[in-house]
């Protein structure tokens, strides 16, 4: 064998021993590179988990730079701008009692006093009550000295209504009464007599405070058979 062939053979053997990776395919090299990068990512410490400081920063903003303009709206500011907070801020709920300053109720919201006129064909009863239905004064024509059939007349009812109003004025109730409701019951002669007194100068003190007139006369619906009418 010639010297040139031997030197060429030795040189090729040295190159094979020195570069064993030269015989690998390019796909094997790419796979090894990607696997190495994946191992490095797995071995690297995971810093993407939310820490307590990061959660506080997301909720309340960055405390280190209070004057800095936030680039994005955090969760608390988004919640404060939500429709729930807007509706609560625009609500008309009276919360003055929570701060020790209860609001004074308006006059139109106060329940009225009641002036009951119960007129039958035998007698007339007048009762003045507070808004909670507690009686202030209650009198009938019999308390003025009228007896028997005279109690159901027009004049006893007129005198009774004047006397009740005078008693209320004497005790100072017109100053306390802001709103008054007149409740009529029955169709006796005392009904018209009491109304005439309220419309007269004697009833001006209470007439200016009347806000409602109601009729509470009982009306029969069905029920048992009525008693036989009396024959005269």
KOLVO-219991 format. One record per atom (N, C-alpha, C): residue in one letter; x, y, z. Coordinates in steps of 0.05 Angstrom, whole numbers, plus 5000, padded with zeros to 4 digits. Layout:
BEGIN
AXYZ...
This chain:
BEGIN
X501749765000X500050005000X501850255000X500950444985X502550684983X502250865008X504151045011X504151215035X501851415034X501051495011X498851685009X496251565018X495751305011X493251175020X493251135050X495551065062X495651025091X495151285106X496251495097X495751755111X492851835109X491651785086X488851855083X487051685101X487751425104X486151245121X486451325150X488851405159X489251485187X487751745193X487751925174X486452185178X483452145181X482251965165X479351915168X478651785194X480551605204X479951485231X480151685253X481951865252X482152075273X479652255273X478752315249X476352485247X473952345259X473652085255X471351945266X471451935296X473851895308X474051885337X473752155350X474552365337X474352625349X471552745347X470052685326X467352795323X465352575320X464552445342X462552225340X459752325334X459152585340X456552695335X456052775306X458252765290X457952845262X456252655247X456052395257X454552195243X451652195249X450752355269X447952365277X446352525256X443852465255X442052605236X441252875248X440553055231X439753325242X437253315259X435353115255X432953095272X433753015301X435752835304X436552755331X437652995346X439153175332X440253405345X438053605354X435953625338X433853805345X432353695369X431853435370X430353315392X431953345418X434553305417X436153335441X436053625451X436053815433X436054095441X433354175454X431154085442X428454145454X428154015481X428953775484X428753635510X430453775531X432753875523X434354025543X433054285551X431854425532X430454675540X428054615557X426654395552X424354325569X425254255597X427454115599X428454045626X429254295641X430454485627X431154735640X428754885650X426554885634X424155015644X422954875668X423054605668X421954455691X423554495716X426254515712X427954545735X427954835746X427155025729X427255305738X425055355759X425555525779X423455585800X421055725788X418655645795X416155755785X415556005801X415856235789X415356495802X412656615793X411056465777X408556585767X406256545787X406656395809X404556355828X403956625842X401456695846X400756945860X401556945889X403157125898X403957145925X401957335940X402257345967X400457515983X400857815976X403457885970X403958165964X402658235937X402758055918X401658105892X398658125894X397357955911X394457975914X393658235926X395158335946X394558595959X394858815939X396958795922X397359005902X395159005881X394158765874X391858765855X389358875867X388958825893X386458915906X386459215912X388759315924X388759585934X390759765918X391959665897X393759825882X396559815894X398359975883X401159975891X401460185913X401960095939X402260295961X404860445959X406860345944X409460485943X409260735926X407360745908X407060975890X404161075891X403361215912X400561295914X399761505894X401661675886X401061885867X401161795838X402161555834X402461455806X399661395794X399361445769X396861395755X396861095748X394860945758X394860655751X394260615722X395760425711X395460365682X392960195677X392160045697X389759875694X388059885719X385559845716X383659865739X383759605754X384359625781X384459385797X381659295804X381559075819X378958955825X377259125844X378459255863X376959415882X375759665869X377359795852X376260025838X373959945819X374359715806X372159615789X369659555804X370059455829X367659395845X366259645855X367859855861X366660105870X365160245848X365960195823X364660315801X362360145790X361859925803X359759745792X356959875797X354959745785X352259845787X351159815815X352159625831X351159575858X351759815875X354359915874X355060135891X353660395882X353260415856X351860655846X348960665855X347660425855X344860415865X344660465894X346660365910X346660415939X347160705945X348860845929X349361125935X347061295927X345461215908X343161375899X340561285913X340661105933X338161015946X337161235964X334561215970X333261415987X332661306015X334261136025X333861016052X334761216073X333061256093X333661446114X335461316134X338061386134X339961276153X340861486174X339261686178X339961896198X339761786226X338061586231X337861476258X340461336267X342061236247X344561106254X346661306264X346361556257X348361756266X347261926289X345161836302X344161986325X342562236318X341662256293X340162486285X337562396271X335662286286X333262196273X331662416260X330762366236X329262566221X326462606233X325562846233X322962916243X320862846222X318862676228X316862606208X315362846199X314662856173X313263076162X310363076172X309063296169X306263326179X304363146164X304863116138X303062946122X303362656128X305562576141X305962296147X304962216175X304062416191X303162366218X300262276217X299562066232X296861966233X294962176246X292562206236X290762416246X289362326272X288362516286X286462466308X283762406296X281962296313X279362216302X277162346319X275062436305X272662556317X270262386308X269462196326X267362006319X264562126327X262762116308X259962196313X258161956308X257061856329X255261616327X252461706333X250861736312X248161836315X246061626309X244461556329X242261376326X239561526330X237461386326X234861516330X234161546359X235761426377X235161446405X237161626420X239561656410X241661806424X243861886405X245662056414X248062146399X250462126416X252561996406X255061956421X257362086405X258962236419X261262376406X263762296422X265762196407X268262106419X270662216403X272562336417X274962436405X277362256414X278862156395X280961966402X283662056391X285761946402X288461996392X288961826367X291261866353X291761696329X291861396335X292561316359X292661036366X289960936377X287761086373X285061026381X284561036411X286261156426X285761196455X283961426458X281761406474X279761626476X280861856492X280262096483X280862336498X278362426513X276162426500X273562496513X271362346499X269462246514X267162096503X264662176519X262762296505X260262376518X257962316500X255562316512X253062276498X251062486507X248762496495X246762696502X245762646530X245862396540X244962346567X246762466588X249362516582X251062636601X250462936605X248963056587X248163336590X245563366604X244363156613X241763176627X239363106611X239563026586X237262956570X236462666577X233862626578X232862366586X230962246565X231061986564X229161826548X229061916519X226761976509X226362016480X227562286472X228162466490X229262726483X232262706474X233562486481X236362456475X236962436445X235062346429X235562306401X234862536384X234162766396X233362996380X235663156368X234963366353X236963536340X238363716360X236763846377X237964036396X239863906416X239163676428X241163546446X243763486432X243663396407X246163336392X247763586386X246363806380X247664056375X249164156400X247764146423X248964236448X251264046456X250963786451X253163596458X255663656442X255363716416X257763766400X259164026408X257664226415X258864476424X260264426451X259064276468X260364226494X262964066491X262963866473X265463716469X267663896458X267064076440X269064246429X270164446450X268364536467X269264716489X271064576508X270464326514X272264166532X274964126519X275064076493X277664036480X279264296480X277964516476X279364776476X280364836504X278764776525X279564826552X282064666560X282264426550X284564246557X286964296538X286664476518X288864536501X289464336479X287464176472X287963976451X288164086423X286764306416X287164416389X289964486382X291664556402X294464616397X296064366390X295164136401X296563876396X295563746371X293063786364X291963656340X292863806315X294263666298X295063776272X293363686249X292363436251X290663326230X288363186244X285963206233X283563096245X281862956224X280862726231X279062576214X276362546227X274262626213X271462606223X270262346213X269362186232X268161916226X265261926233X263461906213X260561906217X259461626217X257561576235X256261316237X253361356244X251661226229X248761246235X247461486220X244761476219X243261676204X241161816222X241861846248X240061986266X240162286262X238562426278X238462716276X241062846286X242462706302X244962816312X247162836291X246862686269X248862706248X248962986235X246663086228X246463356216X247163566236X246363526262X246863726282X249863756287X251363536288X254263546293X255663676269X254763616245X255963746221X255564046221X253164136229X252564416230X254364566250X254964426273X256664556292X259564586282X260464376268X263164396256X263364606235X261164656221X261164866200X260665146211X259965166236X259265426248X261865546259X261765796269X264165926281X265165776305X263365636320X264365486343X266265256335X265865146312X267464916304X269764996286X270365256284X272565346266X275265246276X275565206302X278165116313X278864846303X276864666301X277364396291X276964376261X275364546250X274664516221X277164566204X278964736212X281364796197X283364566197X282964376215X284864146218X283763896205X281263896195X280063656183X281463596156X282363356154X283663266129X282063046115X280262916130X278762696118X276062666132X273962596117X271362536128X270562256119X270062076138X269461796131X266761726143X265461526130X262861426139X263161126146X262761056171X263160776180X260460656188X258360736175X255660626181X255660326173X254660166191X254559876185X252459816164X253259646145X251459566124X251059266125X248559176125X248058886127X248158756100X249658536099X249758366075X248758096082X246358036072X245257766078X244657736107X245757516118X245357456147X242657336152X241857346178X239357226186X236957406179X234657296182X232157446176X231757666195X230957896185X230558136202X228058096220X228058246241X225758236259X223258366246X220958266253X218458366242X218158666249X217558836229X217159116235X214959166255X215359366272X213359426292X211059576280X208559496287X206159626277X205159836298X204660066289X203660276307X200760336301
